[in-house]
Amino acid sequence: MNQESFVIADAAAAAADSDAGPPDGGFDAWMSVVGSFVIHIVSVGILYSFGVFGAHYVATGVDQVSVISMIGSVATASMMAPGVLTGRLAERIGFTITVMIGAVVMGVSLLLASYASTSWQLLLTQGVLFGLGASMSYIPVLALPAHWFGKKKSIANGIGVAGGGIGGIVISLVVQRLIAALGVRTALQITAGCVSACALIVSPFVKARVPSKSQGMKFDWTVCKTRRFNLHLGSVFFNMFPCFIPAFFLPLIARDVVGLSASDGAALVAIFNASSAVGRVSVGVIADLLFGRANSMIVCNFLNACSCFFVWTFARSFSALAVFAVLNGFTAGGFWSLLPVLVSQSFELKRLPSILGIMLSVSSIGFLCGPPLAGLMYDRLGYMGVTLFAGSLNIIAMFFAVALKLSFEPKWMKAV
């Protein structure tokens, strides 16, 4: 079987999975969405709120901007880089057990970070270790809605991934107040307990409808040679570079460029995350009912780039930064809503965690390099270097999204 017929067969298998009985509703289906929502709060929400921790570390002289931004990017990269292994682990031992292990590791990492006093200690604890725990919780839930939903797949996934935006809102505001009132050590310790407890409570609802029959950890790499896989990979890879730049840099730019307070910076991160949460649900609804998933991805990339080029570049007040946070957060949230459901249109459901995992593993380079490169540009070129860098990467991602849409359907106006 040649490579392209391999993709066609996988897509047919994905359709067969759907025909065999995703309920598109019911107790187990909607509780899987609840599980996904909560896991996104305690994993992605923590990452989106790192700007609050980072601004405190810079303000207290822990290290310079480019080094501190590395902590957040390493955490995100560590969540994505082991994706192919955590995806296979979830297929091998089950989604629930994998999530429970991740819950414990996330809590322990933040507890250890509370005793860190140098940037390299924070890099290992709040960076590497938290990312590994988040990976074991996040990768399974990313594949979860495709197991339980067919026609409502984008909507269900949008609700689940909205937890990342809502978690970012709540955690950013709460952590800022905790740091101000109790200090960063106590803030990290309280966060550690909440993260582990919430993830463990919902772990029984994180379960696959179609279990994998695999008995080992070996991954079938044949899929990586196909054109469809590589178009998905290019889209994901270049979306990852700028993904966390606004959340990491809004508090810093608000303080150093615009002259706002730390609480204003935290409020901007909260606005970004609120808009991201709305975008994750709204784009999912629009994609399922109107424009199609591939078309919606193209629009999100284009509008995200425009928000960087034409709004963030010229923002010099709280209100202007808030407008940027709303526009950029909404379109960035749309990407997370569309990613897994687009991939599930091309590949077999039973292998979805592994395939998503390998894409995110490769794309973790973007998470690792994006914020530090933006920090380097900020240190060397100033504010505009960050905004143009983020916008340009979204344009590259858009070209891959266009090629992916044409691989599904060559007619531009047809919803795909």
C-alpha positions as CSV (number, residue, x, y, z in Angstrom):
1,M,0.0,0.0,0.0
2,N,1.5,3.4,-1.0
3,Q,1.7,6.3,1.4
4,E,-1.3,8.3,0.1
5,S,-3.6,5.2,0.0
6,F,-2.5,4.6,3.6
7,V,-4.0,8.0,4.5
8,I,-7.2,7.2,2.5
9,A,-7.5,3.9,4.4
10,D,-6.9,5.6,7.7
11,A,-9.5,8.3,6.9
12,A,-11.9,5.5,5.9
13,A,-11.2,3.8,9.2
14,A,-11.8,7.1,11.1
15,A,-15.2,7.3,9.3
16,A,-15.9,3.7,10.2
17,D,-15.2,4.5,13.8
18,S,-17.7,7.3,13.6
19,D,-20.3,5.1,11.9
20,A,-19.8,2.4,14.5
21,G,-21.3,4.5,17.2
22,P,-20.0,7.8,18.6
23,P,-23.1,8.7,20.6
24,D,-22.8,12.5,20.1
25,G,-24.3,12.8,23.6
26,G,-25.2,10.9,26.8
27,F,-23.7,10.8,30.3
28,D,-20.3,9.3,29.4
29,A,-19.8,11.5,26.4
30,W,-20.6,14.8,28.2
31,M,-18.6,13.8,31.3
32,S,-15.6,13.2,29.0
33,V,-16.0,16.9,28.0
34,V,-16.1,17.8,31.7
35,G,-13.0,15.8,32.3
36,S,-11.3,17.5,29.3
37,F,-12.4,20.9,30.5
38,V,-10.9,20.5,34.0
39,I,-7.6,19.0,32.8
40,H,-7.2,21.9,30.4
41,I,-7.7,24.3,33.4
42,V,-5.0,22.7,35.5
43,S,-2.5,22.1,32.7
44,V,-2.9,24.7,30.0
45,G,-4.3,27.2,32.4
46,I,-1.1,27.1,34.5
47,L,1.0,27.7,31.4
48,Y,-1.2,30.6,30.2
49,S,-0.8,32.2,33.7
50,F,3.0,31.9,33.7
51,G,3.3,35.5,32.7
52,V,2.2,36.5,36.2
53,F,4.9,34.3,37.8
54,G,7.4,35.4,35.2
55,A,6.8,39.1,35.8
56,H,7.4,38.5,39.5
57,Y,10.6,36.6,38.9
58,V,11.9,39.4,36.7
59,A,10.8,42.1,39.2
60,T,12.5,40.4,42.1
61,G,15.8,39.9,40.2
62,V,15.8,36.1,39.7
63,D,17.1,36.6,36.1
64,Q,16.7,38.6,32.9
65,V,13.6,38.4,30.6
66,S,15.0,36.0,28.0
67,V,16.0,33.5,30.8
68,I,12.8,33.7,32.7
69,S,10.7,33.3,29.5
70,M,12.7,30.1,29.0
71,I,11.0,28.6,32.1
72,G,7.5,28.9,30.6
73,S,8.6,27.8,27.2
74,V,10.4,24.8,28.6
75,A,7.3,23.8,30.6
76,T,5.2,24.0,27.4
77,A,7.8,22.2,25.4
78,S,8.1,19.5,28.0
79,M,4.3,19.0,27.8
80,M,4.5,18.5,24.1
81,A,7.9,16.9,23.5
82,P,7.0,13.5,25.1
83,G,3.7,13.5,23.3
84,V,4.4,10.4,21.2
85,L,5.4,8.4,24.3
86,T,2.5,9.7,26.5
87,G,0.1,9.0,23.6
88,R,1.3,5.5,23.4
89,L,1.2,5.1,27.1
90,A,-2.4,6.2,27.2
91,E,-3.3,3.7,24.5
92,R,-1.4,1.0,26.4
93,I,-2.4,1.5,30.1
94,G,-5.6,3.5,29.6
95,F,-6.5,7.2,29.6
96,T,-7.5,7.3,33.3
97,I,-4.3,5.9,34.8
98,T,-2.2,8.1,32.6
99,V,-4.1,11.2,33.7
100,M,-3.8,10.2,37.4
101,I,0.0,9.8,37.1
102,G,0.2,13.2,35.5
103,A,-1.9,14.8,38.2
104,V,0.5,13.7,40.9
105,V,3.6,14.8,38.9
106,M,2.1,18.3,38.2
107,G,1.4,18.9,41.9
108,V,4.9,17.7,43.0
109,S,6.6,19.9,40.5
110,L,4.9,23.1,41.7
111,L,5.5,22.1,45.3
112,L,9.3,21.7,44.5
113,A,9.2,25.0,42.6
114,S,8.1,26.8,45.7
115,Y,11.5,26.1,47.3
116,A,13.5,27.1,44.3
117,S,15.7,30.2,44.6
118,T,17.5,30.3,41.2
119,S,16.4,30.3,37.6
120,W,17.9,26.9,36.8
121,Q,15.9,25.3,39.8
122,L,12.7,26.9,38.5
123,L,13.6,25.6,35.0
124,L,13.8,22.0,36.3
125,T,10.7,22.1,38.5
126,Q,8.2,24.6,37.2
127,G,9.6,24.0,33.7
128,V,10.6,20.4,32.9
129,L,8.9,18.4,35.6
130,F,5.5,20.3,35.4
131,G,5.6,19.9,31.6
132,L,6.1,16.1,31.9
133,G,3.1,15.8,34.3
134,A,1.0,18.0,32.1
135,S,1.8,15.9,29.1
136,M,0.5,12.7,30.8
137,S,-2.8,14.5,31.5
138,Y,-3.1,16.7,28.4
139,I,-2.4,14.3,25.5
140,P,-5.2,11.8,26.4
141,V,-7.9,14.5,26.8
142,L,-6.9,16.1,23.5
143,A,-7.9,12.9,21.7
144,L,-11.0,12.3,23.9
145,P,-13.9,14.2,22.2
146,A,-13.2,12.3,18.9
147,H,-14.1,9.1,20.8
148,W,-17.5,10.3,21.9
149,F,-18.7,12.8,19.3
150,G,-19.2,12.8,15.5
151,K,-21.2,15.8,14.1
152,K,-20.7,17.7,17.3
153,K,-17.0,17.0,17.5
154,S,-15.7,20.5,17.1
155,I,-18.3,21.9,19.6
156,A,-17.4,19.3,22.2
157,N,-13.7,19.8,21.8
158,G,-14.2,23.6,21.9
159,I,-15.9,23.3,25.3
160,G,-13.2,21.0,26.6
161,V,-10.3,23.1,25.5
162,A,-12.0,26.3,26.7
163,G,-10.8,25.2,30.1
164,G,-7.4,26.3,29.2
165,G,-8.6,29.9,28.6
166,I,-10.8,29.9,31.7
167,G,-8.1,28.4,33.8
168,G,-5.7,31.1,32.6
169,I,-8.2,33.8,33.7
170,V,-8.8,32.4,37.2
171,I,-5.3,31.3,37.9
172,S,-3.7,34.6,36.7
173,L,-6.0,36.7,38.9
174,V,-5.8,34.4,41.9
175,V,-2.0,33.9,41.7
176,Q,-1.4,37.6,41.4
177,R,-3.4,38.2,44.6
178,L,-1.8,35.2,46.4
179,I,1.7,36.5,45.5
180,A,0.9,40.0,46.7
181,A,-0.7,38.8,50.0
182,L,1.3,35.6,50.9
183,G,4.4,35.5,48.7
184,V,5.3,33.4,45.7
185,R,6.2,30.3,47.8
186,T,2.8,30.0,49.3
187,A,1.1,30.8,46.0
188,L,2.9,27.9,44.4
189,Q,2.1,25.5,47.2
190,I,-1.6,26.3,47.1
191,T,-1.6,26.0,43.3
192,A,0.1,22.6,43.6
193,G,-2.6,21.2,45.9
194,C,-5.5,22.5,43.7
195,V,-3.9,21.2,40.5
196,S,-3.5,17.6,41.7
197,A,-6.8,17.5,43.5
198,C,-8.9,18.7,40.5
199,A,-7.1,16.4,38.0
200,L,-7.5,13.3,40.2
201,I,-11.2,14.0,40.8
202,V,-12.1,14.0,37.0
203,S,-9.7,11.2,36.0
204,P,-12.3,8.5,36.1
205,F,-14.3,10.3,33.3
206,V,-11.3,10.4,31.0
207,K,-11.7,7.1,29.2
208,A,-11.6,6.0,25.6
209,R,-14.7,4.6,23.9
210,V,-12.6,2.6,21.4
211,P,-9.7,1.1,23.3
212,S,-6.4,0.3,21.5
213,K,-5.5,-3.3,21.0
214,S,-1.8,-2.5,21.0
215,Q,0.3,-4.5,23.4
216,G,3.5,-2.5,23.2
217,M,5.0,1.0,23.0
218,K,6.2,0.8,19.4
219,F,4.8,3.5,17.1
220,D,4.0,2.9,13.4
221,W,6.1,5.6,11.7
222,T,4.8,4.9,8.2
223,V,2.2,7.6,8.7
224,C,4.9,10.2,9.0
225,K,5.8,9.8,5.3
226,T,2.4,10.8,4.1
227,R,1.6,14.2,2.5
228,R,-1.5,14.7,4.7
229,F,0.4,14.1,7.9
230,N,3.1,16.6,7.0
231,L,0.6,19.3,6.1
232,H,-1.0,18.8,9.5
233,L,2.4,18.9,11.1
234,G,3.5,22.1,9.3
235,S,0.3,23.8,10.4
236,V,0.7,22.7,14.0
237,F,4.5,23.4,14.1
238,F,4.3,27.1,13.0
239,N,1.2,27.7,15.1
240,M,3.2,26.6,18.2
241,F,5.9,29.2,17.9
242,P,3.8,32.3,18.6
243,C,1.1,30.5,20.6
244,F,2.2,31.5,24.1
245,I,4.1,34.8,23.2
246,P,1.2,37.1,24.0
247,A,0.4,35.4,27.4
248,F,4.0,35.5,28.4
249,F,4.8,39.1,27.2
250,L,1.6,41.0,27.9
251,P,2.4,41.6,31.7
252,L,6.0,42.6,30.8
253,I,5.1,45.0,28.0
254,A,2.3,46.5,30.1
255,R,4.8,47.3,32.8
256,D,7.9,48.3,30.9
257,V,6.5,49.8,27.7
258,V,3.1,51.2,28.6
259,G,3.9,51.9,32.3
260,L,1.0,49.9,33.8
261,S,1.0,48.1,37.2
262,A,1.5,44.4,37.8
263,S,-2.2,44.0,38.5
264,D,-3.0,45.6,35.1
265,G,-0.7,43.1,33.5
266,A,-2.5,40.2,35.2
267,A,-5.8,41.7,34.1
268,L,-4.6,41.7,30.4
269,V,-3.6,38.0,30.7
270,A,-7.0,37.3,32.1
271,I,-8.7,39.2,29.2
272,F,-6.6,37.2,26.7
273,N,-7.6,33.9,28.4
274,A,-11.2,34.9,28.6
275,S,-11.3,35.7,24.9
276,S,-9.4,32.4,24.2
277,A,-12.1,30.5,26.1
278,V,-14.8,32.1,24.1
279,G,-12.9,31.6,20.9
280,R,-12.5,27.9,21.6
281,V,-16.2,27.3,21.9
282,S,-17.4,29.8,19.3
283,V,-15.0,28.7,16.6
284,G,-15.9,25.1,17.2
285,V,-19.6,25.9,16.7
286,I,-18.8,28.0,13.6
287,A,-16.6,25.3,12.1
288,D,-19.3,22.5,12.6
289,L,-22.3,24.5,11.5
290,L,-21.0,27.0,8.9
291,F,-17.5,27.3,7.5
292,G,-15.9,23.9,8.0
293,R,-12.9,23.1,10.2
294,A,-10.1,23.6,7.6
295,N,-11.6,26.9,6.4
296,S,-11.9,28.1,10.0
297,M,-8.3,27.4,10.7
298,I,-7.2,29.6,7.8
299,V,-9.3,32.5,9.0
300,C,-8.0,32.1,12.6
301,N,-4.4,32.2,11.4
302,F,-5.0,35.3,9.2
303,L,-6.8,37.3,11.9
304,N,-4.3,36.3,14.5
305,A,-1.5,37.7,12.4
306,C,-3.4,40.9,11.7
307,S,-3.9,41.4,15.4
308,C,-0.1,41.3,16.0
309,F,0.8,43.5,13.0
310,F,-1.9,46.1,13.2
311,V,-3.0,46.2,16.9
312,W,-0.3,45.0,19.2
313,T,2.5,46.8,17.4
314,F,0.9,50.2,17.9
315,A,-0.8,49.6,21.4
316,R,0.4,52.2,23.9
317,S,-2.4,52.1,26.5
318,F,-4.3,49.6,28.6
319,S,-7.4,49.8,26.3
320,A,-5.3,49.2,23.2
321,L,-3.6,46.2,24.8
322,A,-7.0,44.9,25.9
323,V,-8.3,45.1,22.3
324,F,-5.3,43.1,21.2
325,A,-5.8,40.6,24.0
326,V,-9.4,40.0,22.9
327,L,-8.7,39.6,19.2
328,N,-5.5,37.5,19.6
329,G,-7.0,35.4,22.3
330,F,-10.1,34.6,20.4
331,T,-8.3,33.4,17.2
332,A,-5.6,31.6,19.2
333,G,-8.3,29.7,21.1
334,G,-9.8,28.7,17.7
335,F,-6.6,26.9,16.8
336,W,-6.8,24.7,19.9
337,S,-10.5,23.9,19.2
338,L,-9.7,22.9,15.6
339,L,-6.4,21.0,15.9
340,P,-7.5,17.6,17.2
341,V,-10.8,17.4,15.1
342,L,-8.9,18.3,11.9
343,V,-6.4,15.5,12.6
344,S,-9.2,13.0,13.4
345,Q,-10.7,13.6,9.9
346,S,-7.5,12.0,8.4
347,F,-6.5,9.2,10.7
348,E,-7.9,6.2,12.6
349,L,-9.5,6.9,15.9
350,K,-7.6,4.2,17.8
351,R,-4.3,5.7,16.8
352,L,-5.3,9.4,17.4
353,P,-3.4,9.9,20.7
354,S,-0.1,8.6,19.1
355,I,-0.5,10.7,15.9
356,L,-1.4,13.8,17.9
357,G,1.5,13.0,20.2
358,I,4.1,12.8,17.4
359,M,2.8,16.1,15.9
360,L,3.0,17.8,19.3
361,S,6.4,16.2,20.0
362,V,7.9,17.7,16.9
363,S,6.1,21.0,17.3
364,S,7.4,21.4,20.9
365,I,10.4,23.0,19.2
366,G,8.2,26.0,18.6
367,F,7.1,26.1,22.2
368,L,10.7,25.8,23.4
369,C,12.1,28.4,21.0
370,G,9.2,30.8,20.5
371,P,9.1,32.8,23.8
372,P,12.9,32.8,24.3
373,L,13.4,34.1,20.7
374,A,10.7,36.7,21.3
375,G,12.5,37.6,24.6
376,L,15.8,37.9,22.7
377,M,14.2,40.2,20.1
378,Y,12.7,42.2,22.9
379,D,16.1,42.6,24.6
380,R,17.8,43.5,21.3
381,L,15.2,45.1,19.1
382,G,12.5,46.2,21.4
383,Y,8.7,45.9,21.5
384,M,8.1,45.8,17.7
385,G,10.5,42.9,17.3
386,V,8.1,40.7,19.4
387,T,4.9,41.7,17.6
388,L,6.4,41.3,14.0
389,F,7.9,37.9,15.0
390,A,4.6,36.6,16.3
391,G,2.6,37.8,13.3
392,S,5.0,36.5,10.7
393,L,4.9,33.0,12.2
394,N,1.1,33.0,12.0
395,I,1.3,33.8,8.3
396,I,3.5,30.8,7.6
397,A,1.1,28.6,9.6
398,M,-1.8,30.0,7.4
399,F,-0.1,28.8,4.2
400,F,0.1,25.3,5.6
401,A,-3.6,25.5,6.6
402,V,-4.4,26.6,3.0
403,A,-2.5,23.6,1.6
404,L,-4.3,21.3,4.0
405,K,-7.7,22.6,3.1
406,L,-6.9,22.1,-0.6
407,S,-5.9,18.5,0.1
408,F,-9.4,17.9,1.5
409,E,-11.3,19.9,-1.1
410,P,-9.9,21.9,-4.0
411,K,-13.0,24.2,-4.2
412,W,-12.2,27.3,-2.2
413,M,-15.8,28.1,-1.2
414,K,-16.8,24.6,-0.1
415,A,-16.9,24.1,3.7
416,V,-14.4,21.5,4.8
